Amino acid sequence: MIKSELVQKIADENPHLYQRDVERIVGTIFDQIIEAMAEGNRVELRGFGAFSVKKRDARMGRNPRTGESVSVDEKYVPFFKTGKRLRDRLNGR
């Protein structure tokens, strides 16, 4: 599912809301998740999962094309851990 499909589904299930308002709501939710993670905070959506940021230390990597060693700087990457309800639903429980 892509963002526009999510907006359309919410708009279809809530006919009292205008589509542009639903787009703004969904956009605001995503923006707040991004902002919280950019500040290093954890975002937990009960039953769905938790978004967090993990730090990857600097290391020596390898260019797969040439085999040459390259220095990879430290970086922060997003991490998602599924909630119990989502995990159970995916496994048919």
Backbone as numpy.savetxt, mean C-alpha at the origin, in Angstrom:
# Nx Ny Nz CAx CAy CAz Cx Cy Cz
-8.08 -5.20 -9.00 -8.93 -4.03 -9.00 -8.04 -2.79 -9.00
-8.39 -1.84 -9.83 -7.65 -0.59 -9.88 -8.47 0.50 -9.20
-7.84 1.63 -8.95 -8.47 2.71 -8.19 -9.81 3.14 -8.79
-9.89 3.28 -10.11 -11.13 3.71 -10.74 -12.25 2.68 -10.55
-11.90 1.39 -10.54 -12.90 0.35 -10.29 -13.41 0.42 -8.85
-12.51 0.69 -7.92 -12.90 0.85 -6.52 -13.85 2.03 -6.37
-13.52 3.14 -6.99 -14.37 4.33 -6.94 -15.75 4.00 -7.51
-15.78 3.32 -8.65 -17.05 2.99 -9.29 -17.89 2.07 -8.42
-17.27 1.08 -7.79 -18.00 0.14 -6.92 -18.60 0.87 -5.73
-17.83 1.75 -5.10 -18.34 2.51 -3.96 -19.47 3.43 -4.40
-19.31 4.07 -5.54 -20.36 4.97 -6.06 -21.63 4.19 -6.38
-21.49 2.98 -6.95 -22.66 2.16 -7.27 -23.40 1.71 -6.01
-22.65 1.41 -4.95 -23.26 0.94 -3.70 -23.81 2.09 -2.86
-23.47 3.33 -3.20 -23.92 4.50 -2.46 -24.46 5.54 -3.44
-25.67 5.31 -3.97 -26.21 6.21 -5.00 -26.44 7.65 -4.52
-26.47 7.85 -3.21 -26.66 9.20 -2.68 -25.38 10.05 -2.75
-24.25 9.42 -3.11 -22.98 10.14 -3.25 -22.67 10.38 -4.71
-22.15 11.56 -5.00 -21.69 11.85 -6.36 -20.36 11.14 -6.60
-20.12 10.76 -7.84 -18.87 10.06 -8.18 -17.66 10.93 -7.85
-17.73 12.22 -8.11 -16.57 13.09 -7.82 -16.27 13.12 -6.33
-17.32 13.02 -5.48 -17.10 12.98 -4.04 -16.44 11.67 -3.61
-16.87 10.57 -4.22 -16.27 9.27 -3.92 -14.80 9.28 -4.34
-14.49 9.85 -5.51 -13.10 9.95 -5.96 -12.27 10.75 -4.96
-12.83 11.82 -4.45 -12.11 12.65 -3.48 -11.89 11.89 -2.17
-12.90 11.13 -1.73 -12.78 10.34 -0.50 -11.69 9.29 -0.64
-11.73 8.52 -1.73 -10.73 7.47 -1.95 -9.33 8.08 -2.07
-9.23 9.17 -2.80 -7.94 9.85 -2.94 -7.40 10.34 -1.61
-8.29 10.89 -0.78 -7.88 11.38 0.54 -7.39 10.24 1.42
-8.07 9.11 1.38 -7.65 7.95 2.18 -6.25 7.51 1.76
-6.04 7.36 0.45 -4.71 6.95 -0.03 -3.65 7.99 0.31
-3.98 9.26 0.17 -3.02 10.33 0.49 -2.63 10.28 1.96
-3.59 10.02 2.84 -3.30 9.96 4.27 -2.43 8.76 4.62
-2.66 7.63 3.95 -1.82 6.45 4.17 -0.39 6.76 3.73
-0.25 7.38 2.55 1.08 7.74 2.04 1.77 8.73 2.96
1.03 9.74 3.42 1.62 10.75 4.30 2.09 10.14 5.61
1.27 9.27 6.19 1.64 8.63 7.46 2.90 7.78 7.28
2.96 7.03 6.18 4.13 6.19 5.95 5.37 7.03 5.66
5.21 8.15 4.98 6.35 9.04 4.70 6.93 9.60 5.99
6.08 9.74 7.01 6.54 10.20 8.33 7.10 9.07 9.17
7.07 7.84 8.63 7.61 6.69 9.35 6.59 6.00 10.25
5.32 6.38 10.14 4.28 5.78 10.97 3.72 4.51 10.35
3.06 3.73 11.17 2.41 2.49 10.76 0.93 2.78 10.56
0.32 2.20 9.54 -1.11 2.37 9.28 -1.75 0.99 9.37
-2.69 0.84 10.31 -3.35 -0.45 10.51 -4.82 -0.34 10.17
-5.28 -1.24 9.30 -6.69 -1.33 8.94 -7.15 -2.70 9.45
-7.84 -2.71 10.58 -8.23 -3.96 11.23 -8.93 -4.91 10.28
-8.53 -6.16 10.30 -9.10 -7.18 9.44 -8.49 -7.22 8.05
-7.88 -6.12 7.62 -7.28 -6.06 6.29 -5.78 -6.25 6.36
-5.12 -5.39 7.13 -3.67 -5.51 7.26 -3.04 -4.23 7.76
-1.72 -4.24 7.80 -0.98 -3.09 8.32 0.12 -2.71 7.33
0.21 -1.42 7.06 1.27 -0.87 6.21 2.33 -0.28 7.12
3.58 -0.56 6.82 4.67 0.02 7.60 5.85 0.28 6.66
6.88 0.89 7.22 8.08 1.21 6.45 9.25 0.47 7.08
10.03 -0.19 6.23 11.22 -0.89 6.71 12.46 -0.27 6.06
13.53 -0.25 6.83 14.79 0.30 6.33 15.65 -0.83 5.80
16.17 -0.63 4.61 17.15 -1.57 4.04 18.51 -0.90 4.09
19.44 -1.56 4.72 20.78 -1.01 4.87 21.51 -0.98 3.53
22.54 -0.13 3.48 23.39 -0.07 2.29 24.10 -1.41 2.14
24.36 -1.78 0.89 25.00 -3.08 0.65 25.70 -3.05 -0.71
26.47 -4.08 -0.94 27.08 -4.24 -2.25 26.19 -5.19 -3.05
25.74 -4.71 -4.20 24.89 -5.51 -5.08 25.66 -5.92 -6.30
24.95 -6.53 -7.26 25.59 -6.99 -8.47 24.71 -6.63 -9.66
25.32 -6.05 -10.67 24.61 -5.75 -11.90 24.37 -7.08 -12.61
23.12 -7.49 -12.80 22.86 -8.81 -13.39 23.32 -8.93 -14.84
23.40 -7.83 -15.54 23.80 -7.87 -16.95 25.31 -8.06 -17.10
26.08 -7.31 -16.27 27.54 -7.34 -16.43 28.25 -8.15 -15.35
27.56 -8.41 -14.24 28.20 -9.12 -13.14 29.05 -8.22 -12.28
29.12 -6.95 -12.62 29.93 -5.98 -11.90 29.30 -5.65 -10.54
30.14 -5.47 -9.52 29.65 -5.08 -8.19 29.28 -3.60 -8.19
28.15 -3.29 -7.57 27.72 -1.89 -7.46 27.28 -1.63 -6.03
27.47 -0.40 -5.62 27.06 0.00 -4.28 25.58 0.40 -4.31
24.80 -0.17 -3.40 23.38 0.15 -3.29 23.20 0.94 -1.99
22.68 2.15 -2.10 22.49 3.00 -0.93 21.39 2.45 -0.03
21.39 2.90 1.24 20.30 2.51 2.13 19.01 3.15 1.63
17.89 2.49 1.90 16.61 3.04 1.47 15.50 2.51 2.36
14.38 3.18 2.27 13.19 2.79 3.00 12.19 2.23 2.02
11.58 1.10 2.37 10.63 0.44 1.46 9.32 0.18 2.20
8.20 0.25 1.47 6.91 -0.06 2.09 6.78 -1.56 2.35
6.09 -1.89 3.42 5.88 -3.28 3.81 4.43 -3.44 4.19
3.80 -4.54 3.76 2.41 -4.80 4.08 2.30 -6.17 4.73
1.63 -6.22 5.86 1.39 -7.49 6.55 -0.12 -7.69 6.58
-0.58 -8.82 6.06 -2.02 -9.06 6.00 -2.61 -9.28 7.38
-3.86 -8.89 7.52 -4.61 -9.12 8.75 -5.17 -10.54 8.75
-5.59 -11.00 9.93 -6.10 -12.36 10.07 -7.32 -12.60 9.19
-8.25 -11.67 9.16 -9.47 -11.84 8.37 -9.17 -11.99 6.88
-8.27 -11.17 6.36 -7.88 -11.26 4.96 -7.18 -12.58 4.67
-6.26 -12.97 5.53 -5.52 -14.21 5.36 -6.48 -15.41 5.35
-7.44 -15.41 6.30 -8.42 -16.51 6.36 -9.28 -16.54 5.10
-9.69 -15.38 4.62 -10.54 -15.31 3.41 -9.79 -15.82 2.19
-8.51 -15.50 2.09 -7.71 -15.96 0.96 -7.52 -17.47 0.98
-7.51 -18.03 2.19 -7.29 -19.47 2.33 -8.61 -20.25 2.44
-9.73 -19.60 2.14 -11.02 -20.28 2.10 -11.59 -20.70 3.43
-11.25 -19.97 4.47 -11.79 -20.32 5.80 -12.92 -19.40 6.16
